[in-house]
Amino acid sequence: MAQGPGVVHIQWYATLFRSDSIAVEVAEAAALSLRYGATKYQVHRSRDDRYRITQMMWFASSSAWYRYWDGPEMLEFRRRNSGRFQIPVTYIWHDELASGELGPEVGLEPELEPGPEPQPTAAT
């Protein structure tokens, strides 16, 4: 059963001394999601735990997500990088309830014109 729009979070956890190489590979693989209908992707790496990499992709439906995850590129990605990340790899579909982003269509509040400088008053 297809679900409405949402975002998938994949938690990758690199094996010892492999965090740099798997981070690059995950970033490249995330970009491929656009071929499968993703509208956006992000890859984050924790500053507290450099081995934790979170991949996020926004899809219109969960069926589009599964086409990406089970597609030939991701099957090859997992085969090629076997040993660079811990198993199991967990992913979770999140329904998107609200989102926002600052962009050209959403302007910032205009800065107020500076008012006149206050005039010193004589002390009586």
C-alpha positions in Angstrom: 0.0 0.0 0.0 1.5 3.3 -1.1 1.7 6.1 1.4 1.6 9.8 0.8 4.6 12.1 0.9 7.3 11.6 3.4 10.9 11.4 4.2 13.1 8.3 4.8 15.8 8.4 7.4 18.6 5.8 6.9 21.0 5.4 9.8 24.4 4.3 8.5 27.1 3.4 11.1 30.6 3.1 9.7 33.0 0.4 10.7 36.3 1.3 12.3 38.5 3.7 10.2 35.9 3.7 7.3 33.8 6.7 8.2 35.4 9.1 5.7 35.1 6.7 2.8 31.5 5.6 3.6 30.4 9.2 4.1 31.5 10.0 0.5 29.8 6.9 -0.9 26.5 7.7 1.0 26.5 11.2 -0.3 27.0 10.0 -3.9 24.3 7.3 -3.5 21.8 9.8 -2.0 22.0 12.0 -5.1 20.8 9.0 -7.2 17.5 9.1 -5.3 16.5 12.1 -7.6 16.4 9.6 -10.5 13.7 7.7 -8.6 11.4 10.5 -7.8 13.0 12.0 -4.7 12.4 15.8 -4.5 15.2 16.4 -2.0 18.0 14.6 -0.2 20.4 15.4 2.6 23.3 13.5 4.2 24.4 14.5 7.7 27.4 13.3 9.7 27.4 13.6 13.5 30.1 15.8 15.1 29.8 13.9 18.3 30.1 10.5 16.7 32.0 10.7 13.3 30.9 7.1 12.5 27.2 8.0 12.4 25.9 9.1 9.1 22.2 9.9 8.5 20.8 9.9 5.0 17.4 11.6 4.3 15.4 11.6 1.1 12.0 13.1 0.5 9.6 11.1 -1.7 6.0 11.6 -2.9 5.2 7.9 -2.0 6.8 5.0 -0.3 6.7 3.0 -3.5 9.1 5.5 -5.1 11.4 5.0 -2.1 11.4 1.2 -2.5 12.2 1.5 -6.2 15.3 3.5 -5.1 16.3 1.2 -2.2 15.8 -2.0 -4.2 17.1 -0.6 -7.4 20.3 -1.7 -9.2 22.4 1.2 -8.0 21.6 0.7 -4.3 22.1 -3.1 -4.5 25.5 -2.4 -6.1 26.2 0.3 -3.4 25.5 -2.2 -0.6 27.6 -4.9 -2.3 30.5 -2.6 -3.0 30.6 -1.1 0.5 30.0 -4.3 2.4 32.4 -4.1 5.4 32.4 -0.3 5.5 29.1 -0.1 7.5 27.5 -2.0 10.3 24.6 -4.3 9.8 21.7 -4.0 10.2 21.1 -0.8 8.3 17.9 0.8 9.7 15.6 3.0 7.7 12.3 4.6 8.8 9.6 6.2 6.7 8.4 9.5 8.3 5.1 11.1 7.3 5.8 14.8 6.6 3.4 16.9 8.6 4.9 20.3 8.1 8.0 21.9 6.6 9.4 25.3 5.9 12.4 26.7 4.3 13.7 30.2 3.8 14.0 31.0 0.1 13.4 33.7 -2.5 9.6 33.3 -2.1 9.8 33.9 1.7 11.5 37.2 2.5 12.9 38.2 5.8 11.2 41.0 7.8 12.4 44.3 6.5 14.9 46.1 8.8 13.4 49.1 10.4 14.7 52.5 9.6 16.8 53.9 12.4 14.9 56.5 14.5 16.3 59.9 15.4 19.0 59.9 18.0 17.7 60.8 21.4 18.6 64.4 22.5 20.3 64.8 25.8 18.3 66.6 28.4 19.7 69.0 30.8 19.7 67.8 34.4 17.9 70.2 36.7 
